Amino acid sequence: MLKYNDTQYLSPKELAWRLNRHPNYVYLMKKAGFPMPGYRSTVEDALDWLEQNPDWRRQLDRQRASHRN
């Protein structure tokens, strides 16, 4: 049986599964500035980024609203 490792590089789909989110959540994180070089990242990096950017969704929504006007 494989044990998952928080430092293993994962695709957006795998990362979403580990975060218990839809893959679109990870793609929105990337759009909001989450670094995913080569479309790979670790759970640890994702959790650190989410902790440092608690209101990233609101900021992304504001950016969308400002582009519509």
Secondary structure as the mmCIF struct_conf table of DSSP 4:
data_model
#
loop_
_struct_conf.conf_type_id
_struct_conf.id
_struct_conf.beg_label_comp_id
_struct_conf.beg_label_asym_id
_struct_conf.beg_label_seq_id
_struct_conf.end_label_comp_id
_struct_conf.end_label_asym_id
_struct_conf.end_label_seq_id
HELX_LH_PP_P HELX_LH_PP_P1 LEU A 2 TYR A 4
TURN_TY1_P TURN_TY1_P1 ASP A 6 THR A 7
BEND BEND1 GLN A 8 GLN A 8
STRN STRN1 LEU A 10 LEU A 10
HELX_RH_AL_P HELX_RH_AL_P1 PRO A 12 LEU A 19
TURN_TY1_P TURN_TY1_P2 ASN A 20 ASN A 20
BEND BEND2 ARG A 21 ARG A 21
HELX_RH_AL_P HELX_RH_AL_P2 PRO A 23 LYS A 31
TURN_TY1_P TURN_TY1_P3 ALA A 32 GLY A 33
HELX_RH_3T_P HELX_RH_3T_P1 PRO A 37 TYR A 39
STRN STRN2 SER A 41 SER A 41
HELX_RH_AL_P HELX_RH_AL_P3 VAL A 43 GLN A 52
TURN_TY1_P TURN_TY1_P4 PRO A 54 ASP A 55
HELX_RH_AL_P HELX_RH_AL_P4 TRP A 56 ARG A 68
#
